[in-house]
């Protein structure tokens, strides 16, 4: 199964490692699904990491975060996002949708209201972290779900 995590999911995992977003990263590191991302998302994560560190909002150590970024670059599926105009109220979110389309992702995982308001895009479900964990646990996403899309 392939999932695209919005930047807010990564940030939530850094601030509250035991929370739902932290559990998602733990599941990825355990090999339960593949993360798909684009260079633009990695750049944004580096920028966010710097801002959060200055505000001392991050619970994870700088070493853990650096290792996560290395792991993402090495182990995640890196794609060039398709150009889309999917989120009229927040065009910055279009890159997340474009990455999901380019990779044939099984889900977009986000806490962003603009993305969640779409519910799905071209057959790709847009889920909260809780919804994704529930679907992952139930085995409700994967090749079968992707093959069933119109």
Secondary structure as UniProt FT lines:
FT   STRAND          2..5
FT   HELIX           7..15
FT   TURN            17..18
FT   HELIX           20..29
FT   TURN            30..31
FT   STRAND          34..37
FT   HELIX           39..55
FT   HELIX           62..75
FT   STRAND          77..78
FT   TURN            88..89
FT   HELIX           91..93
FT   HELIX           94..103
FT   STRAND          107..109
FT   HELIX           113..118
FT   STRAND          120..121
FT   TURN            122..123
FT   STRAND          124..127
FT   HELIX           129..138
FT   HELIX           143..147
//
